[in-house]
Amino acid sequence: MKTKVKGRRNINKGGASGFVISISIHAAAFMLAGMLVVFNVTKKEEKKFVPPKPVDRPKMKLKKPRVKMKKSARPKSMRRIVTKVQKANMPEVQLPEMNIMGNGFDGDIGGFDIVSDISEMSVFGSEQSIGNDLEGVVYSLLHDRNGGTISMGPDQFRDILRKYILSGWKGSVLSKYYQSPKKIYSTHVMVPPVPTAIAPGIFGVQELEDYFLFIKYEGKLVHKEDIKFRFWGIGDAYIFVNVDGKEVLMSALAIHHSWFDWWSSTVGGDRTYVLGNQRMVIGDWIELKAGEPVDMKVLFGEWKGGEVAGMLLVEVEGEEYPISRSGGPLLPAFKMEEFSWDQLTEISKFLAEGECSLTNGPVFNDYYTAKISTPEPVAFGDAEPAVEEDIEPEPSTMRIWTTEKGRTIEAEYLSAVSGKVILKTIRGKQVKIPLGALAQDDREFVLLSNPPKLNINFSKSTKVRKFGDTYTGDAPPVRGSFYTFSASVEQISMRPYGLELTAEFYAIGEEVGGEKHILLDHTTSSFTLTRENNFIHEFSGREVEMLDYIISDERRGQRYGGYLVVIRDKRSEIIAYESSSENFFRNLDKFKNLQNGWYFDKDINRCLPTPPEARSDLREN
């Protein structure tokens, strides 16, 4: 008889079930691990980049962009300049040797360095056209259109000019020769004798040689009414004037006049009266109908360097004129617009007095223009008339003070000591309040009432300008320097300030051969003196060129003459200044009316430059 053991059947049954469950769990685990391994090991095949087939595209030739860079030189270390200084003459300058030829102009123009745009008025004109003017360009027959050198001599130069004029001024005759990329516009032909070395720089090629070159102007000649007139003029070394396709005037030095024998003046009295450095040639009569423009071309220049000049005066039929310095008629200058102050300034630098009139005569345009009024400068030694002024009572020094907690007190400010503000009430009692306890506006009032002590320095840096070679190989009688003026302001007091200040300086020049002053540069700068900038602020102005030259044995030009530096607080009140002349500071309000490049007298009134002496060595021609 078999004995049944309790629980064994249950145990056996349970063991089989657990085994099945165990197998299932392990199987699931193996499957999961396999999937993980597959996902982790299997890598997606990378796609290889296949470049597209090249596409033919039209090619464009790109020009190298021109970027105008303003060159600036770091000023030399600042030094203290006392109020009274001696006037120093311009030192002798040793011109460095320079290679003027480059590798060609950018943009396939040719081989000289191009300087910055003409931005100021010159005796040749300006870069701005008013529509009714002559467009000018300078040609050099020493170079081809790409800047390469061409062998050239006086006879060859003469023959090219002759061929050009006799061809009817065809541009193809000059197409192979270099012409300046800069254009200049003028409403007159009034270029008194100037050093030829100056001319190329005005047209943007400073280092161009000063020989075998000329300047050509083209435009329209028109008058608002019927007019019959003729030109009187001179050219150094030559001038040609063509109106409506016909030569109406030609002049050259006596030694060259026979070279241009196809035109001569038909008027008696030719080459009798002086203008500049020659005796004038009288042109043919010209008739214009009201409002009908005709072509006008003018060409003048130099072949061996020295001086260049081109001047045209106008004689209107039937008009009577005063007597000039040389005994002839005092004729007006040819002009297409009334002369501005800037134009009169540039012409007066080189033109002797009493040889022509710059303020009278016809204006060749087809509209009516009013004369530009010019201020009358105060004569030397004359006192300005007294002006009666209303006397205003002094403002009350009492003000309402407010603390940060809103409490107020009416009192007068006395001083600030050791971080405390001392006030005086209406009753005369002194009150001390910590500066930090006051409201922001009141704290600022205290700071403005206690401006910092400042050290002001003015300095200048220079670099020499190189002029082109002359025909003889001698150095041209012109020296030039580019000046950059700078000022520094340093806080030397220990008390914190931290409010914005404004500094401005006036750099002042003097005439060489005259007594007038010139405003060279006026620059303004705002700043705050802080620990981050070491309580120092430095600023500089624009680059200014000054020339020193000899013409007709007379030294002319400009030189450095002094300065004025003024510091103002945020209320525009002056808190410090430094000047080479107390007269400059006394006339600060008048300086505000001046612009860079203006001439002024000792009373700081705008005036014209001192004209040169009349020629005493005038060559017979």
NUPA-382574 format. One line per field, with one value per residue (C-alpha): residue in three letters; x, y negated, z. Coordinates in steps of 0.2 Angstrom, whole numbers, plus 2048, in hexadecimal, padded with zeros to 3 digits. Each point is the difference from the previous one (the first is absolute). Layout:
N
aa = (ALA | ...)
X = (X | ...)
Y = (Y | ...)
Z = (Z | ...)
This chain:
621
aa = (MET | LYS | THR | LYS | VAL | LYS | GLY | ARG | ARG | ASN | ILE | ASN | LYS | GLY | GLY | ALA | SER | GLY | PHE | VAL | ILE | SER | ILE | SER | ILE | HIS | ALA | ALA | ALA | PHE | MET | LEU | ALA | GLY | MET | LEU | VAL | VAL | PHE | ASN | VAL | THR | LYS | LYS | GLU | GLU | LYS | LYS | PHE | VAL | PRO | PRO | LYS | PRO | VAL | ASP | ARG | PRO | LYS | MET | LYS | LEU | LYS | LYS | PRO | ARG | VAL | LYS | MET | LYS | LYS | SER | ALA | ARG | PRO | LYS | SER | MET | ARG | ARG | ILE | VAL | THR | LYS | VAL | GLN | LYS | ALA | ASN | MET | PRO | GLU | VAL | GLN | LEU | PRO | GLU | MET | ASN | ILE | MET | GLY | ASN | GLY | PHE | ASP | GLY | ASP | ILE | GLY | GLY | PHE | ASP | ILE | VAL | SER | ASP | ILE | SER | GLU | MET | SER | VAL | PHE | GLY | SER | GLU | GLN | SER | ILE | GLY | ASN | ASP | LEU | GLU | GLY | VAL | VAL | TYR | SER | LEU | LEU | HIS | ASP | ARG | ASN | GLY | GLY | THR | ILE | SER | MET | GLY | PRO | ASP | GLN | PHE | ARG | ASP | ILE | LEU | ARG | LYS | TYR | ILE | LEU | SER | GLY | TRP | LYS | GLY | SER | VAL | LEU | SER | LYS | TYR | TYR | GLN | SER | PRO | LYS | LYS | ILE | TYR | SER | THR | HIS | VAL | MET | VAL | PRO | PRO | VAL | PRO | THR | ALA | ILE | ALA | PRO | GLY | ILE | PHE | GLY | VAL | GLN | GLU | LEU | GLU | ASP | TYR | PHE | LEU | PHE | ILE | LYS | TYR | GLU | GLY | LYS | LEU | VAL | HIS | LYS | GLU | ASP | ILE | LYS | PHE | ARG | PHE | TRP | GLY | ILE | GLY | ASP | ALA | TYR | ILE | PHE | VAL | ASN | VAL | ASP | GLY | LYS | GLU | VAL | LEU | MET | SER | ALA | LEU | ALA | ILE | HIS | HIS | SER | TRP | PHE | ASP | TRP | TRP | SER | SER | THR | VAL | GLY | GLY | ASP | ARG | THR | TYR | VAL | LEU | GLY | ASN | GLN | ARG | MET | VAL | ILE | GLY | ASP | TRP | ILE | GLU | LEU | LYS | ALA | GLY | GLU | PRO | VAL | ASP | MET | LYS | VAL | LEU | PHE | GLY | GLU | TRP | LYS | GLY | GLY | GLU | VAL | ALA | GLY | MET | LEU | LEU | VAL | GLU | VAL | GLU | GLY | GLU | GLU | TYR | PRO | ILE | SER | ARG | SER | GLY | GLY | PRO | LEU | LEU | PRO | ALA | PHE | LYS | MET | GLU | GLU | PHE | SER | TRP | ASP | GLN | LEU | THR | GLU | ILE | SER | LYS | PHE | LEU | ALA | GLU | GLY | GLU | CYS | SER | LEU | THR | ASN | GLY | PRO | VAL | PHE | ASN | ASP | TYR | TYR | THR | ALA | LYS | ILE | SER | THR | PRO | GLU | PRO | VAL | ALA | PHE | GLY | ASP | ALA | GLU | PRO | ALA | VAL | GLU | GLU | ASP | ILE | GLU | PRO | GLU | PRO | SER | THR | MET | ARG | ILE | TRP | THR | THR | GLU | LYS | GLY | ARG | THR | ILE | GLU | ALA | GLU | TYR | LEU | SER | ALA | VAL | SER | GLY | LYS | VAL | ILE | LEU | LYS | THR | ILE | ARG | GLY | LYS | GLN | VAL | LYS | ILE | PRO | LEU | GLY | ALA | LEU | ALA | GLN | ASP | ASP | ARG | GLU | PHE | VAL | LEU | LEU | SER | ASN | PRO | PRO | LYS | LEU | ASN | ILE | ASN | PHE | SER | LYS | SER | THR | LYS | VAL | ARG | LYS | PHE | GLY | ASP | THR | TYR | THR | GLY | ASP | ALA | PRO | PRO | VAL | ARG | GLY | SER | PHE | TYR | THR | PHE | SER | ALA | SER | VAL | GLU | GLN | ILE | SER | MET | ARG | PRO | TYR | GLY | LEU | GLU | LEU | THR | ALA | GLU | PHE | TYR | ALA | ILE | GLY | GLU | GLU | VAL | GLY | GLY | GLU | LYS | HIS | ILE | LEU | LEU | ASP | HIS | THR | THR | SER | SER | PHE | THR | LEU | THR | ARG | GLU | ASN | ASN | PHE | ILE | HIS | GLU | PHE | SER | GLY | ARG | GLU | VAL | GLU | MET | LEU | ASP | TYR | ILE | ILE | SER | ASP | GLU | ARG | ARG | GLY | GLN | ARG | TYR | GLY | GLY | TYR | LEU | VAL | VAL | ILE | ARG | ASP | LYS | ARG | SER | GLU | ILE | ILE | ALA | TYR | GLU | SER | SER | SER | GLU | ASN | PHE | PHE | ARG | ASN | LEU | ASP | LYS | PHE | LYS | ASN | LEU | GLN | ASN | GLY | TRP | TYR | PHE | ASP | LYS | ASP | ILE | ASN | ARG | CYS | LEU | PRO | THR | PRO | PRO | GLU | ALA | ARG | SER | ASP | LEU | ARG | GLU | ASN)
X = (800 | 807 | 801 | 7FB | 80C | 7F7 | 806 | 80C | 7F4 | 7FE | 813 | 802 | 7F3 | 807 | 811 | 7FB | 7F7 | 80F | 80B | 7F5 | 7FF | 813 | 803 | 7F4 | 808 | 811 | 7FB | 7F8 | 810 | 80B | 7F4 | 801 | 813 | 801 | 7F6 | 80B | 80F | 7F9 | 7FB | 811 | 80B | 7F7 | 805 | 7F7 | 809 | 806 | 7FB | 80E | 7FF | 800 | 804 | 7F5 | 807 | 808 | 7F5 | 807 | 7FD | 804 | 80F | 801 | 810 | 800 | 808 | 80A | 7F6 | 807 | 7FF | 804 | 80B | 804 | 812 | 803 | 810 | 801 | 805 | 810 | 801 | 7F6 | 80A | 7FA | 7FF | 800 | 7F5 | 80D | 80A | 80C | 7FB | 80A | 805 | 7FD | 810 | 80A | 7F9 | 80B | 7F5 | 801 | 804 | 7F0 | 7FC | 7F1 | 7FC | 7F5 | 7FA | 7F2 | 7EF | 7F3 | 7F2 | 80C | 802 | 813 | 810 | 7FE | 7F9 | 7EF | 7FE | 7F0 | 7F2 | 801 | 7F5 | 805 | 7FF | 810 | 806 | 7FC | 7EF | 7F7 | 7FA | 7EE | 7F7 | 7F2 | 7FA | 806 | 812 | 810 | 806 | 813 | 80C | 813 | 80B | 812 | 809 | 80E | 7F5 | 7F4 | 7EE | 806 | 80E | 80E | 80F | 800 | 810 | 7FB | 80A | 7FB | 7FE | 7F6 | 7F5 | 7FD | 7FC | 7F3 | 7F7 | 800 | 7F9 | 7F2 | 7FB | 800 | 7F7 | 7F1 | 804 | 7FD | 801 | 809 | 810 | 802 | 7F8 | 811 | 806 | 7FC | 7F2 | 7FB | 7F1 | 7FA | 7F5 | 800 | 7F3 | 802 | 7F5 | 80F | 811 | 80A | 80F | 80E | 812 | 802 | 80E | 7FD | 804 | 7F0 | 7F4 | 801 | 7FC | 7F0 | 7FB | 803 | 812 | 80C | 810 | 7FD | 80F | 7FD | 805 | 7F8 | 7EF | 7F0 | 7EF | 7F1 | 7EE | 7F1 | 7EE | 7F2 | 801 | 7F0 | 7F9 | 7EF | 800 | 808 | 812 | 80F | 811 | 812 | 80C | 810 | 80C | 811 | 806 | 810 | 807 | 7F1 | 7ED | 7F4 | 7ED | 7F4 | 7EE | 7F3 | 80D | 80B | 811 | 7FC | 810 | 811 | 80F | 811 | 810 | 80A | 80D | 7F2 | 7F4 | 808 | 7FC | 7ED | 800 | 7EF | 7F7 | 804 | 7F7 | 7F9 | 7FE | 80B | 808 | 803 | 80D | 800 | 7F8 | 805 | 7F6 | 809 | 811 | 7FD | 7F9 | 7EF | 7FA | 7F0 | 7F3 | 7F4 | 7EE | 7F3 | 7ED | 7F4 | 7ED | 7F5 | 7FF | 808 | 80F | 80F | 80F | 80F | 811 | 810 | 811 | 80F | 80F | 813 | 80E | 810 | 7F8 | 802 | 7F0 | 7EF | 7F2 | 7F1 | 7F5 | 7F2 | 7F8 | 7F1 | 7FE | 7EE | 7FE | 7FB | 804 | 80D | 80C | 80B | 812 | 80A | 811 | 80A | 7F6 | 7F4 | 7ED | 7FC | 7F6 | 7F5 | 804 | 7F7 | 7F3 | 7F1 | 7FA | 803 | 810 | 7FD | 80B | 809 | 804 | 806 | 80B | 809 | 803 | 806 | 80E | 808 | 7FA | 807 | 7F4 | 7FB | 802 | 7ED | 7EF | 7F9 | 7EF | 7FA | 7FC | 7F4 | 7FB | 7FF | 7F1 | 7EE | 7F8 | 802 | 80A | 802 | 811 | 806 | 802 | 811 | 802 | 80B | 80E | 804 | 810 | 80F | 800 | 7ED | 7F6 | 7EF | 7F1 | 7FA | 7F0 | 7F4 | 7FA | 7F2 | 807 | 7F8 | 800 | 80B | 7F6 | 7FC | 80C | 7F3 | 7F8 | 7F5 | 80A | 7F8 | 806 | 7FE | 7F2 | 7F7 | 804 | 803 | 80A | 802 | 812 | 80F | 80F | 810 | 80C | 803 | 80D | 804 | 7F0 | 7F5 | 7F7 | 7FF | 7F1 | 7FA | 7EE | 7F5 | 803 | 813 | 802 | 80D | 7FA | 80B | 7F8 | 809 | 801 | 7F9 | 7F1 | 7FA | 7F6 | 808 | 7FD | 808 | 80F | 803 | 7FE | 80E | 80B | 7FD | 804 | 811 | 808 | 80F | 812 | 805 | 811 | 7FE | 80D | 800 | 80C | 802 | 808 | 807 | 805 | 808 | 7F8 | 80B | 7FE | 803 | 810 | 803 | 807 | 811 | 801 | 800 | 7F5 | 7F0 | 7FF | 7F2 | 801 | 7F0 | 7FB | 7F1 | 7FC | 7F4 | 7FC | 7FB | 7FC | 800 | 7F6 | 805 | 7F7 | 80D | 7F5 | 7FB | 7EE | 7F4 | 7F7 | 7F9 | 7F5 | 802 | 80B | 803 | 810 | 804 | 80F | 804 | 811 | 806 | 80C | 808 | 804 | 812 | 803 | 7F0 | 7F8 | 7F0 | 7FB | 7F8 | 7F5 | 808 | 7F5 | 7F2 | 7FC | 7F3 | 800 | 7F4 | 806 | 800 | 810 | 7FF | 80C | 7FE | 808 | 80C | 7F8 | 807 | 7F8 | 809 | 7F9 | 806 | 7FA | 801 | 810 | 805 | 80C | 80B | 80B | 80F | 806 | 80A | 7F9 | 807 | 80E | 7F2 | 7FD | 7EE | 7F5 | 7FA | 808 | 7FA | 7FB | 7F8 | 7F1 | 7F1 | 7F9 | 7F0 | 7F7 | 7EE | 7F5 | 7EE | 7F9 | 80C | 809 | 812 | 80A | 812 | 809 | 812 | 806 | 80F | 7F9 | 7F4 | 7F8 | 7FA | 7F6 | 7FA | 7F8 | 7FA | 7EE | 807 | 809 | 7EF | 7FC | 810 | 802 | 80F | 80B | 7F9 | 80C | 7FE | 808 | 806 | 7EE | 7FA | 7F6 | 800 | 80B | 809 | 812 | 80E | 803 | 811 | 80B | 7FE | 80D | 80F | 80A | 7F3 | 808 | 7FD | 7F6)
Y = (800 | 7F0 | 7F2 | 7EF | 7F2 | 7F0 | 7F1 | 80A | 7FF | 7ED | 7FE | 80A | 7F6 | 7EF | 805 | 803 | 7EF | 7F7 | 808 | 7FB | 7EE | 800 | 806 | 7F2 | 7F2 | 806 | 801 | 7EF | 7F9 | 808 | 7F9 | 7EE | 801 | 806 | 7F1 | 7F4 | 808 | 7FF | 7EE | 7FB | 809 | 7FE | 7F0 | 7F6 | 7FF | 7EF | 7F7 | 7FA | 7EE | 800 | 7EE | 7F9 | 7FE | 7EF | 7F3 | 7F3 | 7EE | 7F0 | 7F8 | 7EE | 7F6 | 7F8 | 7F0 | 7FE | 7F5 | 7EF | 7FD | 7EF | 801 | 7F1 | 801 | 7FA | 7FF | 804 | 7F0 | 7FE | 800 | 7F1 | 7F2 | 7F1 | 7F0 | 7F0 | 7F1 | 7F5 | 807 | 7F9 | 801 | 80D | 800 | 810 | 80A | 806 | 810 | 80E | 808 | 813 | 80A | 808 | 80B | 7F8 | 80E | 80E | 810 | 7F7 | 7F8 | 80A | 803 | 7FF | 7EE | 7FF | 7FE | 7F3 | 801 | 7F8 | 7F4 | 7FC | 7F7 | 7ED | 7FA | 7ED | 7F1 | 7FD | 7F3 | 80D | 803 | 80D | 812 | 7FA | 7FB | 7F4 | 804 | 7EF | 803 | 806 | 812 | 801 | 80E | 801 | 808 | 806 | 804 | 808 | 80F | 80B | 804 | 80E | 7F6 | 806 | 7F4 | 7F8 | 7F7 | 7EE | 7F0 | 7EE | 801 | 810 | 7F9 | 7F0 | 80B | 80A | 7F0 | 7F9 | 80F | 801 | 7EE | 800 | 811 | 7F7 | 806 | 812 | 80C | 80D | 7F6 | 801 | 811 | 809 | 7F4 | 800 | 7F6 | 7FE | 80A | 7F2 | 7F2 | 7EF | 7F2 | 7EE | 7F1 | 7F5 | 801 | 7F6 | 809 | 7F3 | 806 | 80F | 80C | 80E | 80D | 7FC | 803 | 813 | 803 | 7F6 | 80C | 80F | 805 | 7F7 | 808 | 7FD | 7F6 | 7EE | 7FE | 806 | 7FF | 7F5 | 7FD | 801 | 7F9 | 803 | 7F9 | 7F5 | 7ED | 7F7 | 7EF | 7FA | 7F2 | 7FC | 7FB | 7FC | 802 | 806 | 809 | 7F8 | 80D | 808 | 812 | 807 | 807 | 800 | 7FE | 805 | 7FA | 808 | 7F9 | 808 | 80A | 7F1 | 7FA | 7EF | 7FE | 807 | 7FB | 806 | 7FA | 7F6 | 80D | 80D | 7F5 | 804 | 812 | 7FC | 7F5 | 804 | 7F3 | 7EF | 7F1 | 7F4 | 7F2 | 7F2 | 7FE | 813 | 805 | 7EF | 802 | 80B | 80F | 80B | 804 | 7FB | 7F3 | 804 | 806 | 7F9 | 80C | 7FF | 7F9 | 80D | 7FE | 80A | 800 | 7FF | 812 | 809 | 80A | 804 | 80B | 7F9 | 809 | 7F9 | 808 | 7F9 | 808 | 802 | 809 | 7FD | 7FD | 7F1 | 7F6 | 804 | 7F3 | 7FD | 7F1 | 7F9 | 7EE | 7F9 | 7F0 | 7FD | 7F5 | 7EE | 801 | 7F4 | 807 | 7F8 | 800 | 80F | 800 | 802 | 7F1 | 80B | 803 | 808 | 80E | 80D | 812 | 80C | 80A | 80B | 7FC | 7F2 | 804 | 807 | 7FC | 811 | 7FC | 7EE | 807 | 80D | 7F3 | 7F3 | 80B | 7FE | 7F1 | 7EE | 7F2 | 7F3 | 80B | 805 | 800 | 80F | 7F8 | 7F8 | 805 | 80C | 811 | 80D | 80A | 7FF | 7FB | 7F2 | 802 | 7F4 | 7FB | 809 | 7F3 | 801 | 7FA | 7F1 | 804 | 7F4 | 7F6 | 802 | 7F4 | 7FC | 802 | 809 | 7F5 | 801 | 809 | 7FC | 80F | 802 | 803 | 80F | 804 | 80E | 810 | 805 | 80D | 808 | 810 | 80E | 80F | 812 | 80F | 812 | 801 | 7F2 | 7F2 | 7EF | 7F1 | 7EF | 7FB | 7F9 | 80B | 7FC | 80E | 813 | 807 | 812 | 807 | 7F3 | 7F2 | 7EF | 7F6 | 7EF | 7FE | 7F0 | 7FC | 801 | 811 | 80C | 812 | 80F | 80E | 810 | 7FF | 812 | 7FB | 7F3 | 804 | 804 | 7EE | 7F8 | 80B | 7FC | 7ED | 802 | 809 | 7F3 | 7F2 | 809 | 804 | 80B | 7F9 | 804 | 800 | 7FB | 804 | 7FC | 808 | 802 | 80E | 7FE | 809 | 7F9 | 7FF | 805 | 7F6 | 807 | 7FD | 7F1 | 7FF | 7F9 | 80D | 7F3 | 801 | 7F6 | 7F0 | 807 | 809 | 808 | 809 | 808 | 7FC | 809 | 7F6 | 809 | 7FB | 80A | 7FD | 807 | 7FF | 7FC | 7FD | 80F | 7FC | 80B | 7F7 | 80C | 7F4 | 7FD | 7F3 | 7F9 | 7FA | 7F6 | 7FA | 7F3 | 802 | 7F0 | 7FC | 7F0 | 7F9 | 801 | 7EF | 7F8 | 7FC | 80A | 810 | 80F | 80D | 810 | 80C | 7FF | 811 | 804 | 810 | 805 | 80C | 805 | 802 | 810 | 80D | 80B | 7F2 | 7FB | 7F0 | 7FB | 7FB | 7FE | 7FB | 7FA | 7F6 | 802 | 800 | 7EE | 7FC | 7F0 | 7FA | 7F5 | 7FA | 7F3 | 7F7 | 7F1 | 800 | 7FD | 80D | 805 | 80D | 805 | 806 | 805 | 7F1 | 806 | 808 | 7FE | 80F | 7FD | 80D | 7FE | 80A | 807 | 7EE | 7FA | 7F5 | 7FE | 808 | 800 | 7FA | 7FF | 7F4 | 7FA | 7EF | 7F8 | 7F6 | 810 | 804 | 7EF | 801 | 812 | 7FB | 7FA | 810 | 808 | 7F7 | 806 | 810 | 80A | 7F7 | 7EF | 7F1 | 7F4 | 7F0 | 7FD | 7FC | 811 | 7F9 | 809 | 7F8 | 804 | 805 | 7F4 | 7FF | 802 | 7F1 | 7FB | 807 | 7F5 | 80C | 802 | 808 | 7F6 | 80B)
Z = (800 | 7FA | 80C | 7FA | 805 | 803 | 7F6 | 7F4 | 7F1 | 803 | 801 | 7F0 | 7F7 | 806 | 7FB | 7EE | 7FF | 807 | 7F4 | 7F1 | 807 | 803 | 7EE | 7F9 | 80A | 7FA | 7EE | 801 | 808 | 7F2 | 7F2 | 808 | 801 | 7EF | 7FA | 809 | 7F9 | 7EE | 802 | 808 | 7F4 | 7F0 | 7F8 | 7F3 | 7F0 | 7FC | 7F1 | 7F5 | 7F9 | 7EE | 7FA | 7F2 | 7EF | 7FD | 7F8 | 7F5 | 806 | 7F8 | 808 | 806 | 802 | 811 | 803 | 810 | 80C | 805 | 812 | 806 | 80F | 80B | 805 | 812 | 80A | 812 | 808 | 809 | 813 | 807 | 808 | 80A | 7F5 | 80A | 7FC | 7F8 | 7F2 | 7F3 | 7EE | 7F8 | 7EE | 7F6 | 802 | 7F1 | 7FA | 7F8 | 7F3 | 800 | 7F0 | 7FA | 7F1 | 7F8 | 7F4 | 806 | 7F7 | 7F7 | 806 | 808 | 7F3 | 7F1 | 801 | 801 | 80C | 80D | 812 | 801 | 80F | 808 | 7F8 | 7FD | 80E | 801 | 7F4 | 7F7 | 7F3 | 7F2 | 807 | 80A | 7FF | 801 | 7F0 | 800 | 7EE | 7F8 | 801 | 7F7 | 803 | 801 | 7FF | 800 | 7F2 | 801 | 7F0 | 80A | 803 | 7F6 | 806 | 80B | 808 | 7F6 | 7FC | 7EF | 7F9 | 7FE | 7FB | 7FE | 7ED | 800 | 80E | 7F5 | 7F1 | 809 | 807 | 7EE | 7F9 | 80D | 7FE | 7ED | 800 | 808 | 811 | 7FB | 80F | 7F6 | 7FF | 813 | 803 | 803 | 80D | 813 | 806 | 813 | 805 | 80B | 7F8 | 807 | 7FD | 7FE | 7FC | 7FB | 7F8 | 80D | 804 | 805 | 7FF | 80C | 802 | 7F4 | 80D | 809 | 7F1 | 7FF | 812 | 7FE | 7F2 | 80B | 7FA | 80C | 7F9 | 7EE | 7F8 | 7FE | 7ED | 7F0 | 807 | 7FD | 806 | 7F5 | 804 | 7F6 | 802 | 7FA | 7FE | 801 | 805 | 805 | 7F4 | 7EF | 803 | 7F6 | 809 | 7FE | 80C | 806 | 807 | 804 | 801 | 808 | 7F6 | 7F4 | 7FF | 7F2 | 800 | 7F4 | 7FF | 7F5 | 7F7 | 7FC | 809 | 807 | 80A | 801 | 80B | 804 | 807 | 7F4 | 7FE | 7FB | 7F7 | 7EE | 803 | 7FE | 7F1 | 7F9 | 80B | 805 | 808 | 7F3 | 80D | 804 | 811 | 801 | 80D | 809 | 811 | 80E | 807 | 80C | 7F9 | 7EE | 7F4 | 7FA | 7EF | 7F9 | 7F9 | 7F1 | 803 | 805 | 7FE | 80A | 7FE | 810 | 807 | 7F2 | 807 | 7F5 | 804 | 809 | 802 | 809 | 801 | 809 | 808 | 802 | 7F7 | 80A | 812 | 80B | 7FF | 7F8 | 7FD | 7F6 | 802 | 7F5 | 802 | 7F7 | 7F6 | 7FB | 7F1 | 804 | 813 | 808 | 80D | 80E | 7FE | 806 | 809 | 7F0 | 7F7 | 7F6 | 803 | 810 | 7F9 | 809 | 801 | 7F6 | 80A | 7FF | 811 | 80D | 809 | 811 | 810 | 7FE | 7ED | 805 | 80D | 7F5 | 7F2 | 80C | 806 | 7EF | 7F7 | 803 | 803 | 7F3 | 7F1 | 7FD | 809 | 808 | 805 | 7F0 | 7EE | 7F8 | 806 | 7F3 | 804 | 7FA | 810 | 80C | 810 | 80E | 806 | 80F | 80E | 809 | 811 | 803 | 80C | 80E | 7FC | 80A | 80F | 7FE | 810 | 7FE | 804 | 812 | 801 | 80E | 80A | 80C | 811 | 808 | 812 | 806 | 802 | 812 | 807 | 80B | 7FA | 807 | 805 | 802 | 809 | 7FA | 80D | 7F9 | 80D | 7F9 | 805 | 7F8 | 801 | 7F7 | 7FB | 809 | 7FD | 801 | 80D | 804 | 7F8 | 808 | 7F8 | 80A | 7FD | 807 | 804 | 7FD | 813 | 7FE | 808 | 7F9 | 7FD | 7FC | 7F6 | 7FA | 7ED | 7FF | 809 | 7F3 | 7F1 | 7EF | 7F9 | 80F | 800 | 7EE | 804 | 80D | 7F3 | 7F3 | 80D | 803 | 7EF | 800 | 7FE | 7EE | 7F8 | 7ED | 7F3 | 7ED | 7F4 | 7ED | 7F5 | 7EF | 7F1 | 7F0 | 7EF | 7F1 | 7F0 | 7EF | 7F7 | 7F6 | 7EE | 805 | 80E | 80E | 80F | 7FD | 80A | 80A | 811 | 807 | 810 | 806 | 812 | 80C | 810 | 810 | 812 | 810 | 810 | 811 | 811 | 80D | 80F | 80B | 803 | 7F5 | 7F3 | 7F3 | 7F6 | 7ED | 7F9 | 7EF | 7F9 | 7F0 | 7F9 | 7F3 | 7F6 | 7F9 | 7F2 | 7FA | 7EF | 7F9 | 7F9 | 809 | 810 | 7FF | 809 | 7FA | 809 | 7FC | 80A | 80C | 809 | 80E | 80B | 80E | 80E | 812 | 80B | 809 | 808 | 7F0 | 7F5 | 80E | 801 | 7EF | 7F0 | 7EF | 7F0 | 7EF | 7F1 | 7ED | 7F6 | 7FA | 7F2 | 801 | 7F2 | 801 | 7EF | 7F7 | 7F0 | 7F8 | 80E | 80D | 80D | 803 | 807 | 812 | 810 | 811 | 80B | 811 | 808 | 80B | 80B | 80A | 80C | 804 | 80C | 7FC | 802 | 7F3 | 80C | 7FE | 80E | 7F9 | 7F1 | 7F9 | 7F2 | 7F7 | 801 | 80C | 7F1 | 7F9 | 810 | 802 | 7EF | 802 | 7FA | 7EF | 7FD | 800 | 7F0 | 7F7 | 7F5 | 7FC | 7F3 | 803 | 803 | 80E | 807 | 811 | 806 | 7FA | 7F1 | 7F0 | 7F2 | 7F0 | 800 | 7FD | 7EE | 7F9 | 7FA | 7EE | 7F4 | 7FF | 7F6 | 7F2 | 7F1 | 7EF | 7F5)
